[in-house]
Amino acid sequence: MLDIQFIRDHADTVRKAARDKNLNPKVVDEVLRFDAKRRELRAKVEQLRAERNAISKEMAVKKSEELQEQAGEIKKTLKDIEPQLKKTEAGFSELMLQVPSVPAPDVPVGLDESGNQVIRRWGTPPSMNFEPKDHVTLGEMHDLIDLDRGVKIAGFRSFFTKNELVLMEMGLLDFSLKYMVKQGFTPMTVPWLVNDEALYGTGYFPWGIEDHYSTQDGKKLIGTAEVSLTAYHANETFNEEDLPVKLVGISPCFRREVGSYGKDTRGIFRLHQFNKVEQVVLHAADRQESESWHEKMLSFSEDILRELELPYQVVLMCTGDMGAGQVKKYDIETWFPAQNKYRETHSDSFFYDFQSRRLNMRYRTHQGETKFVYTLNNTVIATPRVLGAILENYQQKDGSIIVPSLLRGYVGKDKLTPKNK
């Protein structure tokens, strides 16, 4: 959520941000209209209450029919105006939740992923003197993946992982969690079912309501541990010396994948359920510190991909391919040989106080001021996407798969040989 004074002073900037993010800029005009109306009604209510108080004091000294009539008229007018104010305040609050953040100056303006910019690449895609198999084919050859039975019991975009791939996954999650603990992050398991307030607070609602699963009692399944981790300190006030707060969570993630019809229909890339280790940082209101943490959190994810020796590229997302609340976003895309391209496996974002205003997370400065904290989040590792990249990048001509050295202690093998041909 943006500060209403910022919206008043920079309405054109916020309208442009909405357009650039493929959102409706008219919401800014509606916010300003409701803001003007609520201020007008507030002033009337405050004036009438002041007059009522003055009359009450006067009536305590002397009784008069005229004063009683005046008091009655004020009471009647307030009875009419106060519900209007309440309704206007509610409409204003709802509209404020629909206003996006303003992208950082260095974020490229673009309609969709075609406007993203590759910042750098690491590693060289493996040179294969054979036609590389995709991760599904490899998984079935090695009895590591069962999509048919996943679909049978859970429907489209469902799967089983099996045997050594399960051990690889547990190893990836374990290594990534412990790596973040070494960086000073507090490890946490999180609620997978949350109230709407957590999703509105983190900015996933109202824009992403359709992509979240809902239970019969109104709870929502999280699409990322970011929601639970960021909302953990909602309605709390820190002391500045307690910042930054560094949290790392491990959880399953659930997504309906609305709007992805026809995309990534083969494989374990776009799924309704997956596992992830997520990092979240809350820090003092300093824009340079946000930029610094943004790069640092990205480097943690890069370190793990380098340990796995997986080629990747870092991409700066354009306005049309980033979330409504994000000020700046990087994606890491990992190389998939069978697709002959890099695919997104990580997302790294900062928000300034967009989320903290919605969640009411503040801190007291050393000077005694109260400010909103700034927030960031980034993927540490997400499976099974990275598992698919491992299978494809480490495959051999004879169909075997080399186990990355990082995971051999978890798997107990250096190489996997096909079980099914």
Summary of the structure (lengths in Angstrom):
residues: 421
radius of gyration: 26.7
end to end distance: 54.9
largest distance: 103.0
contacts: 1370
relative contact order: 0.15
helix: 45%
strand: 21%
